[in-house]
Amino acid sequence: MNIQEYFARISYNESHKDADLQNLTVIFQHHIQAIPFENLSMHCGETIELDLQATYDKIVRKKRGGWCLENNYLLFWALQELGYDVCILGANSYDPAEKAYTAEINHILLKVVIKGNTYIVDVGFGGAYQAWQPLMLISGKDQPQIPGIFRFMEDNGTWYFEKVKRKHYIPEQSVPFAATPQPGNIRKIYTFTLEPRHINDFQELNTYLQVSPDNILRKKSICTLQMPEGLYALVGWTFTEVKYSYKEDEDLLQITTLTDEEVEKTLKDKFNIVLKNKLVP
């Protein structure tokens, strides 16, 4: 495994001699715009191994993406190689259908400390709730980014991560999008503590997510990639192109339903992914 090979994968060719916030931010942005958040392996008969060599070979050498466990584990390795003070944390994601956080930890994220300041670094959430740069761990402070306003709230050692929602504009729809949030609405994302974790703490989760019929990753094939102005998302046969802040406090969504052949072409053209096995969306 070679850090230069990882840099080539994310098209990063700047100086990286300083383990500072500026370099961390640029590496972060290159990562999310080059490596998709995707769970396609489990929908084309492949097993996802939570092993650094396997993750490196899949994402860096085979130019695939990965889900949170793979994306953040790979970045953890890279940041360690570069001399960052980084550790793994575990989170419980929010389930809007249940209106509750999951009982068990089901997400991995990173904590990076630079010059005494703590940052949360997470390249593995995907979709519209993916931050575009490291977030300072500070309670109650709005942190505006291009995807929206993120913030943390802390209560007795438990941290809550959330995002202020924006309206959606879908040109094809003559009636307003039913799920359009009112401005200022909060979308809960996940909750976590600062207890350091080891990657082996997530092995059981990695197996469970691939076999449990109830979780969203098992129910739907998902591939999302952050773009300079928004994001691409392919969920099943539905391809969505999002442009952030198309108008003030409004994101533009263009939604297309694809055929099986178009799914394969879209993966190649939009996400730079060529699958070895047949995908069953």
Disulfide bonds with the S-S distance in Angstrom:
none
